[in-house]
């Protein structure tokens, strides 16, 4: 094993797994020679020893893909859905299959494709506490993916269904992020939006405690307000959404390769207010809580040490996942051979809802 990552990575996905939940699995389409692999390649990062490895995984290995989204449950299983195979100039090999990586036995398992949604890329995947995975937004091979039409995958019985959400109308979007708040709301931010007149900071919440689910657009309030972002990363720590990396909009476009975000933003999901520190939490069990600058320093340095004492509520696993996920989006913009994907994907947006 090695401290160096075994291969380059871009437009991949990372999840936590393993017997002790201290291993990050990177699902990639590049092999150790940095060439395009025909099958999905899995790299593992041990957050205890801070070393990378390439585990031997049994079962039917899925075809390699990019611009998909994977999500893990609490039982060591990672669910990988969608994406498209590269290189393919016509952009027509888009997947709607689902594969399950069992990180406890290191085996691939084919999920159900019965009633699966249309193939898609650049969506979000969020696992609810009841075992449902929600796939929100993205770009389809044909037509627009409406934010009100939400495919769900039931991890309890491996079945597909669709929830038609009510509430506020959201423009179709891709390259956004989503997290699940403690009170059962899926919170999304940013992304490439279909209506160019609405390309601004967009924060919305999907209430999954009601049936049907209900969308609510939130105002942008507080301190340390984030800019318009796409290909960024986010995660949830307690009641706080941590937002990092990504590309900022410039001249009503996300195509500026130099307009990269280097800041960290915190959202208090209890009142949907952007804050500069989690010290605003009245019930925090810690005497000191991280500020935006402190979290940013740890991620930027690549340090595996939390010896500063102040970064006590942000676990190392989260920092590593945020860093990997953020640089996945970063490298998308650094590799100019991918620019045609942005243009093609953007042309898919022909409506909104």
N, C-alpha and C positions, 0 to 999 in steps of 0.2 A: 504494500500500500504506500501511498505517497501523499504529501501535503499539497501537491500540485494537482489541479483538476485534470482528468485524463484527456479531455478534448475541449474544443471550443463549443459554445452553445448559443443558440438564438431561437426565439419563437418556440421554446420548449416549455415544459411545466415541471414544477417541483412540489413535492409533498412530504410530509413527515410519516414515518412508519417504523417497523422493526419491533422486536419483542419489548424493548424498553422505551419505545417512542422517542428515541434520541438519534435517529438516523434520517437524513434528508435524502430522498430518492429523486434524482433528476432524470426525467424522461426526455430523451434527445433523439434527433435524427442524424447527428454527426457521429462518426466512429472515431477511434483513437488516432486515426490518420487525418482527421478533420475532413473526411470525404462524406458524401451523402450515403448513408446506409440504407439498404433495402428494407431492413426491419428496425423496429424501435430498439434503441440502445438505452440501457439503464445504468446510471452511475450512482454510487452511494457515498454520502459524506457522513462520517461518524463524528458527531458534535462533541463527544467526550475525548477522543484521541485526535480530533481535527485532521483526519486523514480521509482520502478518497480511495475508492476501490471500484472495480467493475464486477459485480456479482454474477454468478452463473445462475440463470433463471430457467426453469423448466416450463413445459407447456407450449401451446401454440403462440409464438411471438407475433404480435400485430405488426402490420406494415408500418414503416416509419412515417411520421407526419409532423407538421408544425402548425402553429396558430390554433392549437386545440387547448383544452383546459382539463386538468385532472384535479381530483379532490379526494381526501382521505377520510375514513371513518375512525372510530376509536378502537376498532378491532384489527388494525394492521392492514386493512385493505385500501388500495388506491383505485379509483374509478376513472378511466381515461375515455373520453368521448370526443368525436368529431375531429376536425383538422383537415389538412389537405397534404397530399404527397408532393414533395419538391425533389428534383426540378420537373416542372410541367408547365410550359409556357402558356398553354390554353386555360390553365386554372380550372380544369373541369374534373379532376380526381379529388373530390371532396367526400369525406367520410361521415356516416351517421351510425357507425358501429360503436359498441362500448366493450371495453376490455377491463378486466379486474386483475390488478397485481396484488397477490397475497404476499405481503412482506414477511409474514411469520414463517411461511414454508418456501418462499421465493419461487412462486409459480404464477404463470399467466392463466387466467380463466376467461372464457368467452362469456360475455353478458348476453342478455336478451335483446334481440333486434325486432321482436314483434311489436308493432305499432310505434316503432321508433320515429322521431321527428325527422324533418328534412335535413340533409347534410348542411353543415355550417362551420364557420371559423370565427375567431375573435369574439367569442361570447364569454360569459362568466358561469361558473359552476359553484353552487352553494349548498352545502349539506345542512338540512334542518335537524333538530333534535329527534324528530320522529322517524328519521331514516330516509326522508325524501331528498333527492338532489334536484335543485331548481336550475335550469339552464336559461339564462336571460340574455336577450339581445344577440348581437353578432351579425354575420353576413351569410346569406344562403347562396347556394349555387344558382338558384333561379328565384327572383322575387325578393320582397322585403320581409324581414322578421319583425313582427310587431311586438312591442314590449308588453302588451296585454295578453299575448298568447305564450304561455310559459310551459314548456315540456317538463315533466317530472319523471324521475327514475326512482322507483321504490327499491331500496337496497335490502329490504326485509324479504321480498318475494321476487325480486328481479323482474319487475314489470314496468312498462311505460304508461303514462297517462298525460293529460294536458289540463292545466288550470287556466281559465280565462279570468284575468284580474279586472277589477273595477277601479273606480277612483279617478285621479288626475290622468290626463293624457300625456304620455311621454313620446318624444320623437324616437324613431328607431336609431340605434347606435351600435357601435362596436368598439373594441379596444378600451373599454371602461373597466372598472373594478367593482367588486361586491363583497361585503362582509355581513356576517350574521351578528346582530346585537344581542345582548343577554335577554332582552324582552321579546325576542322573536321577530324582529324586523330585519329584512335584507336591505342594506343601505348601499346604494350605488353612487359612484361619482365619475364625472368626466366622460371621455370617449370621443370618438369621431361621430358626429351627429349628422343625420341626413339633411336637415334644413339648415343651410348656411347662416340664416338670420338668427338661429338659436344656438350658435356655437359660443357658449359662454360657460361659466362655472355652473354645472348642473348637479344638484344634490337631491336625491329622491329616496324614499323609504317604501318598501313593500311590506305591509302588515300581513304576516302569515298566521296570525292567531285568529283570523276571521275567515269565513267561507262564503263567497270566494275571497281570495286575497285582494288587498286594496292598495293601490299606489297613492303616494302623497308627495308632491314636490315641496322641498324645504327651502326656506330663504337662506342666503349666505350671510351669516352674522358672526360676530366675534372678532378676535384678534388673530393675526397670522393667517389671513385668508389665502387659500390656495389659488393658483391660476388655473386656466383651462388646461387640462392634461389628457393625454392618451398614452397607451402603452406604459402606464405607471403600475405600481404595486400597492397593495393595501392589506392590512390584517387587523384583527381585533385583539386588544389586550384589556381585559376587564370590560369597562364601559367605554373604552376609547378606541376609535379607529385610527390607525397609524398609516399615513399615506406618504409614499416616497417615490423618487425617481420619475421616469417618464419624459415625454416631450411636451413642451409648452406650445400653445398656439401663437403664431406670428402671422400678421397680415391675413387673418381669417383662414389659416391653413396650418396643418401639422407637418408639412413637408420640409421645414427648415431643419437641416441636419445638425445645425449648431445650436439650436434653441432647446438645450437639454436642461431638465430640472435637477438641481443639486440640493434642494431643501426638503425638510421633513415637516409634515403637517399633522396636527392632532385634532380629532373631532370628538367632543363629548356627546355620545349618542343618547344621553338621557334628556338633553335639551337641544341637541343639534346645533351646538355652538362650537366654533373653532377656537382653540385655546393654545397657549404657549407652554403649558405644563400640566401634568396630571395632578399637581398639588391642589388643583381646584376641587378634587374629590373629597367630600367631607367624611367619607367612611373608609378612607385608605388605611390599610393595616401597616403601612410603611411610613416612617418619620420623614423620609426624603423620597421624592418621586422625580422621574426624569423630565428634563426640559427638552424642547425640540432640538436645541443646540447640542445637548449631551447625547441624545440618541443619534443625531446626525454624525457626531464625532466618532462614535463607536462603529457605526456602519462604514463610514468613509475610511477609517483606519484598517478595517478588516480584522480588528483585534478580537480574540476569543476570551478576553479578560473582562470581568465586570468589577474590577478592583476599585473603580472610582467611587463605589458606594452609592452614588446617586442613581445609577441605572439599575434599580432593584426590581422594577416591575416589568422590565422588558427582557424575557429569557433569551439565551443565546440562540436557541433553535429559531425563534421568531426573527432575530436579527439576520441570521444566515438565510432564511427563506426570503425575507424582504430583499436582501442583497442579490440573491440569485434571480429572483423574479424581476427585480428592477433592471438588472443588467441584461436579462433576456430581451426586454424591450429596447434597452439602449443599443445593443448590437444590431437590432433590426435596422436602426437608422444609420449605423456605421457601415453596414454592408450595402453598397449601392446596387448590387445585383438584385436586391429585393424591392427596389422602387416600383417596378412594374406591378407588384402585388398590391401595393397601396393604391395605385391608380385604378387597377381593376376592381379591387374591393370597394373603393369609393364610388365607382360607377354603378354598383349594385343598388345603392340607396336611391330608390325612385319614388318613395312615399314615406309618410310618417303617420304615427298613431299614438 
